[in-house]
Amino acid sequence: MEYQTVVYYTFCPAGERPWKEYKKYQRKIAELMLAYGFEDQFGLAFQPTQVKKGLHGKPLWAGQEGLYFNVSNTAGLVVCALSNQETGVDAEQIRAVRPAVAKRCCTESELAYIWGKSGEHREEETRERFFQLWTLKESFIKMTGQGMYFPLKNAEFSIRDAGSVQEISCSQTGHFVQKRLGEYWIALCTRNEAEAAWKELTLKDLWES
């Protein structure tokens, strides 16, 4: 089987919306993105009634076997991954890091990657590296459907620069790719190795589709 995965993403600033209204707005964008993606990738109409939940609440498509999707959102961005294999996607805006959170979810080697072995990394660099790891971990537990029932430290990552790309390895089985978009990290995890296509959609694309 040839595996194919597409990651759609849309920038959506909150503007003057109150937070609760903004979250509702993002959910609507995610629905529109799924409708666009199912038609674009699978040639199918997305029907919310065909979405079921797995053991730990992961949304699953029950309309046809072999079709998988996953959605993530953070302030200013909504992301959706569609694939013909199990997939998980996570997006995060890079922001301040709470040391207690990092210590709770990262191993000693990951903490050294975040702060540097002697704590020499600048704050900007620690933020970037923490959310790089965090999105990778989240993408894995979303791919497996275990969610926060799986201890994040049990998915230990190692990231190494290899020329113009970064090599990502994990103590768990999965294939990982990442994309940095300005102040955001997006991480994708699939069950098996496959190239991912990244497609930006505008709000106009979604509302007019």
Beta strands, then each sheet from edge to edge (+ up, - down):
strand 1: 5-11
strand 2: 51-53
strand 3: 59-61
strand 4: 68-74
strand 5: 77-83
strand 6: 87-93
strand 7: 157-162
strand 8: 165-170
strand 9: 175-181
strand 10: 184-190
strand 11: 196-200
sheet 1: 4+ 5- 1+ 11+
sheet 2: 2+ 3-
sheet 3: 6+ 10- 9+
sheet 4: 7+ 8-
end
